């Protein structure tokens, strides 16, 4: 079976990534972070920054443009428009935007994750912890972003244009992202 994405999938991914970057840029016009919906944080940074020390709650993080590095102990996690960062526990971290400019600012989306939702999805997915094959469970990981997951992220940010749909669709899209 061919695991390489088709030209159509690649095109779909690029179009979705451009839409995500455009929507974040329109929402966050100056450097900083805004929370247009509960638990949804959008950020813009125009210059690479020094290291920032903070605590990150369970979150799903996507970079629409630029790149960022997160240090957790001696582990380094770098993500960009082709990878996402997932944290499943509240963790102290050191982070730094690596790639950003006035012309192409770092643009990001962070979705806070409710631990009860994550647990519920794990149970529904059949993860019991008692599997025969060991599962690599980490508190923080970087994984490739595929077009289906990116599509869900774009649908989530489109809700900014439809505030009346947020109470119904945001929980469903968040669940889809977690799954």
N, C-alpha and C positions, 0 to 999 in steps of 0.2 A: 504494500500500500504506500503511495506517495505521500510523504509528510510535508512536502514543500507547499507553501501557500500558492494558489493560482494567481495569475495576473489580475483576475477580477477581485480576489481577496485582498491583494496588495493595494489595488486602486481604492477599494472600499475603505481600507485601513487609513490610507493617506487622506482621503476626503474627510473621514470622521475626525482624524487628528487635527486637520485644518479647521474644521468647524469647532472643535473643542477649544483650540487656541483662540480663535476669533471670539467666541462667546465669553471666555475668561477675560480677554483683553477689553471687551466692551463693558464688562461688569466691573472690572478693577482697572480704572484708568490711570491711577498713580500707584507708585510702589507701596506695598502694604498687603494686609490680609483682610478680607471681609467675610462675613458669614450671612449670605443672603437667605439661607434656609437653616433651620435648626440642624446642627451637626454637619453642615456642608460649608467648608472653608475654601475660598478661592484666593490665590496669592499671585503677586506680581513683584518681581525684583529686577531692576535694570542694570545692576553691576554685581559681579561676584562679591560675596561677602566674607568677612572673617568668620571663624567658627562661632557657632551659637550653642550655648548650653541650655538644655530645657528638658522637660518631661513630655513624652508623647503618649497619649492614651491610645487604646486599641483603635487602629485606623487603617484605611485603604487609601493610598496616596498615588496619584497619577501626575506625571509631568507632561504638559502639553507642548512645552518648548523649553529648551535648555537642559541642564542636568544638575543633579544634587548628590551629595555624599552624606551618609549618616554613619557615625561611628558608635558602636555599642561594644564596650570593653575593647578587646583586640580585633573585633570583627569590623570589616568595612563593607558597607552596602551602597552601591552607586546605582542610581536609576535615572532614566531619561525617557523620551517619548515612546520607546519600544519596550520598556519595563515598568512594572509597578512595585511599590513597597507595601508590604502588609505587616502590621504589628498586631499581635493578639493579646498583649499585656501592656499595662502602663509601665513605661520604661524610661530611665534617664538616658539622654542621648546627646551627642555632639553632632551638629549638622552644619553643612556649608554648601551654598550654591556655587557650583563650579563654572557653569556656562551661562552668561547673561550679558546683554548689552542694551543700550537705549533702543537700537534698531530691532533687536530680537530679545526682548526681556524673558526671563525665566517666568513661566506661567504654570501654575499648579492647582490641583484640586485635591482636597483631603476630606474624606468622608469618615466621620466618627462611627465606630462599630459598637453596637450594644452587645455585651457579652451573652445576654440571654438569647438574642437572635442568632449569634454565631453557634451557640450550643444547640439550639433548636434545629438549625440547618445541618449540623453535624449528625444529629440523631436521625433526621429524615434521610440523610445521605447514606446511612448505614454504618457510620463510623462508631464503633463501640469501645475502641481502645484494646479489644481482645482479639485483634486480627492475627492471623498466622504470619502475615508479612509485616515486618516493622514499618511503621509510618514515621517519616522524618517530621517531627513536630518541633517547630522553632518559634520563639517569641517574635522574631523578626526575620523576614525573608524578602528577597527580590526575585520576581518571576517575569517571564516574557508576557507582554500584553498582546492578546490576540484581537482580531476584529470583532468577535462576538462580545467580549468583555468591554472593549472600547465603545461599541454600539450602546451598551447599557449605560455607560458613563455619559455619553452624549445625550441619551434620552433623559437622564437625570438632570443634567444642566439645562436642557430645554424647558424643564418645569419652571424655570425662572420667568418664562414668558406666559405661563398658565398657572397663576397662583391658586386658582380654584381647584385645580387637579392635584395639587401637592399632597393633601391629606390622604388621597386614595392611591395615587401612583408612586409617591416616594417610598412608602414601605415595601411595595412590590418590587420596585427597581433595586432598592437596597438589598432585599433578600436575594434577588437574581445575581447581584454583584458578589455577595457572600458565597453563594452556591458555587 
